[in-house]
Amino acid sequence: MDATAPGEPPIRFERFTFRYPPVAGAAPVTALEEISLEVAAGEFLGITGSTGSGKSTLCLAIAGLVPQETGGIVGGSVVVTGWDTRYTPVPQLATRVGVVFQDPESNLVGLSVEDEVAFGPENLGIPPAEIARRVDWALEVVGLSHERNRLSAHLSGGQKQRLAIAAVLAMQPQILVLDEPTAQLDPVGKEEVIAAVERLRQELGRRLTIVLVESDTELLSRFADRIVVLHAGRVALEGSPRAVFSRTQELAALGIRIPPLAELAARLNRALGAELSFLSQTEAEAALARLLEQTGLTRSNDQPPRAGHQERPAAEPVPAPRQARAGSLLTLARERDDQTLHAREPASLIEIEDARYRYGGVYPALNGVSLRIGAGEFLALIGPNGSGKTTLAKHCNGLLRPESGRVLVAGQDTRTTHVGQLARTVGYAFQNPDHQLFLPSVAEELAYGPRNLGLRGPELRARVDEALERFGLAELRNRHPTLLGRGLRQLVAIAAVYALSPRLLILDEPTGGLDGHATGRLMATLEELVAEGRSVLLITHDLRLVAEHARRVVLVHEGRILGDGPPRQILTDEALLARAGMAPLTIARLSRGLSRYGILPSLTEAELAEAVLARLAAGTGHSGLTREGGPG
Amino acid sequence: MSAGYDLYAPGDSWLHRLDPRVKLILTAMAALLVLLWSSLPLLLAALALAHLLLALARYPRGLAIGVWRALAPLLILIAVLWPVFDRRGEVVLLALGPLIVTGEALLRGLATALRIAALSFTLLLWLGTTDQRSLVRSLVRLGLPFSLGMAMTIGLRFIPTFAGVFQTVSEAFQARGLDLPPRGLRRLRAMLPILVAALVTALRMSEQLGWTLAARGVGAPVRRTALRDLAMRPVDWPALAAGLAAGLTLLWLTLAEGLGRALR
């Protein structure tokens, strides 16, 4: 690791502007505009922004891949450890900058674990003895020493990303650039990668400068020294995590999902005129405890004070709410849960009876699953990767057929009905939009499915128009789908499945490429569909989304259903989640930590804010507070 | 999933342990002989020997059967079509208008199919017992430019990935009501959109992989080193010598004495 000239920041953007080369006769697309930014040695810089804000381009620019590999028009400069990235060859820059991309598949060359890590140093001509030392160290840091002889292709997603980090570390860079390294991982894989980064921080401290690009702002708020928010290729906000994440309204306007604790603080601040600010759960719990105690609400109000309340088993009943009034959020949420239970009673759309399935007749994926889905349900399917979520969902439209047991779709047995036939009842939108887009215009893409089902002429046109309208794609009807940004491609793919007018719409991780705005719009559209009597089955790792929208949650683990019930029942059951290797929501954990103050288990920021305000009102007698604490 | 497309079966047999360069040289030697031979008995013997060696190396039978299954359509096609286009030979077995099938052409078709089978299983002796790292490294040590070796490694690795993409894309289209006929030209035509979407995905992936390679120092203007280089063990030398002696003898007999050049 040779050092940079003293006083020279490791990364310096100077009025850097970049336009991607034009595609198919279109104008060049501006990705970054007049970026001026310095990153200090040893700093942990977090970058976030909506889709198309230029986050990934910024990563590529630090590594010199923009513009050297991508081509395009450049203005200004990026200087990395004294080297101008426009003129320094990428392999040379690679000795000082390591990059890890989002897709685990494209981060690895495909060798054994050990060879994968050795690959970079070998290319740089490092002596074998030194390579061996580096490989040992890098594998140790990311916790993969015991896997060194396995083929990288056989690792899990989280392991692959840790291996990619190790492979980059072995080149001993001064700068590590991580471009949404956890975006395609399940919660377990995500925690693995986070733990590796944490370990790296402890081990190398200020010797390594880290740039982490993330849409998951909660993750950024845990790590970063400084946050930069990009919007339309420009720096929109910049500052400490506390400062940036307290500007919730600006963030929301920029399409950024606000970290739950920051959102909670903002809601309380608006209602109380206070200046609360917390980034970690410990901080939040302490601050809220102080607040609740100040207003005379002592622990003895509901139950005797007890030490070590966090170790309390989750199943222990919490005190009943004295102030949950009709019309409050808590009550509304419960009513929603109750409605769901009733909604499930009528004739089932999907009936799965003791379904068992093994991949290739060998690897068990479903071990006796029974599930009914009725009309008008909003159901979330959660569980770690490999738990059987997707296998289960593919049984709902006949893509997979049970080896034993049976699946009925609107009364038709999937073993004797063609998949194309079942597509009239069940629509399935796959995770990666590129897996289904192939036609030259958005409108044609949307017409493809209905045409397969036999629709023609005005009926087909009406169906397409309605789908375009519903998903806000009307203006893009003549655009080429594959040339749209990832978020829009995702919406086109979902709209194309919706155009089949299915009674059940299955969406596999639909919000992966979407920013806050697009996610909000999509979820609102799904809510509309449910209100109209269609059913939605959402496969997702995003428990926050589940808490906000689903009426029913099915937790799958090892090919079995571990839990099935309203979000409140499943998502607050920490023991149940832990059995599936899943961590509860930050807000759920926090509300449990505050249960000694009579705070009920909450799932969303709005609910917890309401609960805290209600308790405060009970303590001080100012009941008016609660109304302002409602959803803003 | 990748295992299904990977011919390599990990193991610790004598064939697995043999230096990959020795294996490569001997495989090349055997392949050359098989290519020169037309004799049905000799080709059959070569095929039998390859299977014996695979069995001795404890190569999984399932994988070997898989290779036969993959080869079968090609072998049948050759055995059937060869006699139709080859008019050599005097003994006419069948004359139907313009279609004339001679006995010799029939045997030639059979020999060609056998040659391809024998060649495939000779290569399997090498590919089935050599992991990717040793495989590429042996090629590079024998003079193949590193970039080509790299391309080979990546090509091999992406076969299962692309197969997976194709499978997913195919499911996504069926879920949108695409009716895939079970076989025939209609199926091929119906698969066109699937191919387009799979190709777009593949292109996106390969662009990213290109970036990864550049960012991992591929193309740095220095002499590449290797964490673990190949080293000949004492036992590898006599194996190479014995194998080469046998191979060269057979080659001399083939070229000078005409061994195995005739059909029977």
Boltz contact constraints between the chains, C-beta under 6 A:
constraints:
  - contact:
      token1: [A, 63]
      token2: [B, 215]
      max_distance: 6.0
  - contact:
      token1: [A, 65]
      token2: [B, 211]
      max_distance: 6.0
  - contact:
      token1: [A, 69]
      token2: [B, 211]
      max_distance: 6.0
  - contact:
      token1: [A, 90]
      token2: [B, 214]
      max_distance: 6.0
  - contact:
      token1: [A, 91]
      token2: [B, 217]
      max_distance: 6.0
  - contact:
      token1: [A, 91]
      token2: [B, 219]
      max_distance: 6.0
  - contact:
      token1: [A, 91]
      token2: [B, 220]
      max_distance: 6.0
  - contact:
      token1: [A, 94]
      token2: [B, 215]
      max_distance: 6.0
  - contact:
      token1: [A, 94]
      token2: [B, 217]
      max_distance: 6.0
  - contact:
      token1: [A, 99]
      token2: [B, 215]
      max_distance: 6.0
  - contact:
      token1: [A, 101]
      token2: [B, 208]
      max_distance: 6.0
  - contact:
      token1: [A, 106]
      token2: [B, 205]
      max_distance: 6.0
  - contact:
      token1: [A, 106]
      token2: [B, 208]
      max_distance: 6.0
  - contact:
      token1: [A, 106]
      token2: [B, 209]
      max_distance: 6.0
  - contact:
      token1: [A, 106]
      token2: [B, 212]
      max_distance: 6.0
  - contact:
      token1: [A, 107]
      token2: [B, 212]
      max_distance: 6.0
  - contact:
      token1: [A, 110]
      token2: [B, 157]
      max_distance: 6.0
  - contact:
      token1: [A, 111]
      token2: [B, 133]
      max_distance: 6.0
  - contact:
      token1: [A, 115]
      token2: [B, 133]
      max_distance: 6.0
  - contact:
      token1: [A, 118]
      token2: [B, 227]
      max_distance: 6.0
  - contact:
      token1: [A, 119]
      token2: [B, 216]
      max_distance: 6.0
  - contact:
      token1: [A, 120]
      token2: [B, 216]
      max_distance: 6.0
  - contact:
      token1: [A, 120]
      token2: [B, 217]
      max_distance: 6.0
  - contact:
      token1: [A, 122]
      token2: [B, 224]
      max_distance: 6.0
  - contact:
      token1: [A, 122]
      token2: [B, 225]
      max_distance: 6.0
  - contact:
      token1: [A, 122]
      token2: [B, 226]
      max_distance: 6.0
  - contact:
      token1: [A, 123]
      token2: [B, 217]
      max_distance: 6.0
  - contact:
      token1: [A, 123]
      token2: [B, 218]
      max_distance: 6.0
  - contact:
      token1: [A, 123]
      token2: [B, 220]
      max_distance: 6.0
  - contact:
      token1: [A, 124]
      token2: [B, 217]
      max_distance: 6.0
  - contact:
      token1: [A, 124]
      token2: [B, 220]
      max_distance: 6.0
  - contact:
      token1: [A, 125]
      token2: [B, 222]
      max_distance: 6.0
  - contact:
      token1: [A, 125]
      token2: [B, 223]
      max_distance: 6.0
  - contact:
      token1: [A, 125]
      token2: [B, 225]
      max_distance: 6.0
  - contact:
      token1: [A, 128]
      token2: [B, 225]
      max_distance: 6.0
  - contact:
      token1: [A, 128]
      token2: [B, 227]
      max_distance: 6.0
  - contact:
      token1: [A, 131]
      token2: [B, 227]
      max_distance: 6.0
  - contact:
      token1: [A, 153]
      token2: [B, 2]
      max_distance: 6.0
  - contact:
      token1: [A, 397]
      token2: [B, 175]
      max_distance: 6.0
  - contact:
      token1: [A, 399]
      token2: [B, 171]
      max_distance: 6.0
  - contact:
      token1: [A, 419]
      token2: [B, 174]
      max_distance: 6.0
  - contact:
      token1: [A, 420]
      token2: [B, 177]
      max_distance: 6.0
  - contact:
      token1: [A, 420]
      token2: [B, 179]
      max_distance: 6.0
  - contact:
      token1: [A, 423]
      token2: [B, 175]
      max_distance: 6.0
  - contact:
      token1: [A, 423]
      token2: [B, 177]
      max_distance: 6.0
  - contact:
      token1: [A, 428]
      token2: [B, 175]
      max_distance: 6.0
  - contact:
      token1: [A, 430]
      token2: [B, 172]
      max_distance: 6.0
  - contact:
      token1: [A, 434]
      token2: [B, 200]
      max_distance: 6.0
  - contact:
      token1: [A, 434]
      token2: [B, 201]
      max_distance: 6.0
  - contact:
      token1: [A, 435]
      token2: [B, 168]
      max_distance: 6.0
  - contact:
      token1: [A, 435]
      token2: [B, 169]
      max_distance: 6.0
  - contact:
      token1: [A, 435]
      token2: [B, 172]
      max_distance: 6.0
  - contact:
      token1: [A, 436]
      token2: [B, 172]
      max_distance: 6.0
  - contact:
      token1: [A, 438]
      token2: [B, 193]
      max_distance: 6.0
  - contact:
      token1: [A, 438]
      token2: [B, 196]
      max_distance: 6.0
  - contact:
      token1: [A, 438]
      token2: [B, 197]
      max_distance: 6.0
  - contact:
      token1: [A, 449]
      token2: [B, 176]
      max_distance: 6.0
  - contact:
      token1: [A, 449]
      token2: [B, 177]
      max_distance: 6.0
  - contact:
      token1: [A, 452]
      token2: [B, 177]
      max_distance: 6.0
  - contact:
      token1: [A, 452]
      token2: [B, 178]
      max_distance: 6.0
  - contact:
      token1: [A, 453]
      token2: [B, 177]
      max_distance: 6.0
  - contact:
      token1: [A, 482]
      token2: [B, 200]
      max_distance: 6.0
